[in-house]
Amino acid sequence: MDIRDIHTPVFLERCIELLAPAVSHEGAVLVDATLGMGGHAEALLQRFGGLHLIGLDRDRDALAIAGRRLERFADRLTLVHTVYDGIAAAIAGTGTDGVDGILFDLGVSSLQLDEADRGFAYSHDAPLDMRMDQTTGMTAAEVVAGYGEGDLRRIFERYGEEKLAGRYARAIIAARALTPIERSGQLVQILIDATPAAARRTGHPAKRVFQALRIEVNAELSVLERAIPAALSSLKVGGRIVVLAYQSLEDRLVKRAFARASASTAPAGLPVELPEHAPRFRPLVKGAELASDQERARNPRATPVRLRAIERVRPEPGKETA
């Protein structure tokens, strides 16, 4: 089956519309910081014939698939195996001193969700892995086996916003004392058994716990905290960033970073704003945009997405160009 039949990029036309003013000129450079299977990248390379795209991904399988999909654009494409907080180094490695556009499509990719043996989906029994880069780092099984009750509760509360975090942490500790928890099916059953009947009617018991484990395993929020400022610093004047966030923790972090970047730095009470205090960025959308009913019907994975976008309007202080 053609990959285009199984992978529908989220918010594709809106992303292109927002990025177009920055990347439509000859020699423009755009970073797809979360390349995945290359859906957004393919559309951007097709639409803008003078564009060079730098594609980043921590998942080697995704890079291989995207590389095949984008093979016809090889002379305008650079693929880099890195986590997206390595964006500045990846850009520098191409000899580019700044870029015109950056796209972040956050969260778990279609490839990772659809490959059952990766352990991301609570609907499929598989080894509890959840690493986006399967060549390094701790697996979800190791987190479940090694973290104490307090640490499990902390990540379920912080990264899953799970109200039953304490109950679930205790259930996992009790279950692993009897047998190792190595598969997603085992963990799902433990969580179901620990969930009061009334709570089961409000959604799948495993949803928030699996999200929390995935974020912990891949250090997603700490990576994003580093990546957004690095991305902002990498933009030329007139350059634009579009971010697609799939859960509130990511979106909150992006919202705060964009708010800081687009705020004046003038001290309180200063009668006149000096040029060096003027905002360096301006928002391109009001708040966060949500998918339309048509987009959700066409691509259900767009349902939770919040889109934010920002443009650099001034260089960094002390720099004549950016």
C-alpha positions, 0 to 999 in steps of 0.5 A: 500500500502507498504510504500516502494512503495510510498517512494523512498530514494534520492541518496540511493546507493551513501549515502551508498557508502560514509558512508560505510568505516566509518560504516561497522565495528561491533559496529558502530554508525550512526545518521540519523538526518532526519529520515523521513519514514526511507528509508535510515535508513532501507537500512543502517541497512540491509547493515551493520549488526553490525550498531546501528542507532540513528534516529532523527525527529521532526515529531511524525507521521514520527517517528511512521511510521519509527518505524513500518518500522524498527521494525525488527531492534529494537535491533539496533535502537534508535528513538529520537523525536527532531529537528536535532540541538539537535543531540549532546544531542540525542547522549549523551542520548544513552551513546555514546561519539561519532559516526561514521556516520551522514546523513542529508536529509534536507527539507520537507519529502515525508510524509509531502509533500504527506499528503495534510492536512499538508499545505506544497504543494501549489498544494493542498488546506489545512489548512496553517500549515506547521509545521514539528512538529504539537505539537508546534510552530507558523503555516504558517497561523499565520505568514501570519496573524500576520507579518507586510508587512516588515517582510513578504517581508523580509522572502520572499526575504531571504528564498524564493529569491523571486523577487516579495516579496514586491508585494506579501507582499502588496497583502497579507496585503490587502487580510487579511484586508478583510478576514482571510487567513487560507488555502493554496488555498486562499494564492495561489489565492492571489499570482496568482492574484498579479503576472504579466502575464509575470512572471507566465510563469517562474514558479508557483507564489506560489513556492518560497513564500511557501518555505519561509513560511515553512523555517520561520515556522520551523526555518530551516536555524537557526536550520541547522546553529547549527546542522552542527557544532554540528554534526561535533563535534560529529564525531570520527576520520574516521567518515563521514557526508553526507548532501543532500540539496534541495535548495541553501540556505541550500547548501550554509550554508553546503558548508561554514561549511564544508569549515571552517572545512577542512581549515587550522587554521594556521595564515597567513605568518606562514612558517610551518603549526604546527600539531594543525593547520592542517585541522580536516576534508577532503572533500569526494566529489569535490564541490556538487554532482548532481543526475544523469539522471537515478536517476532523472528519477527514483525519480524526487525529486532528481532533485534539490539535492546537495550532500556534504560529509566530513570525520574527519581526526584529533581529536579536538585540545587538544583531543587525541581521538575523 
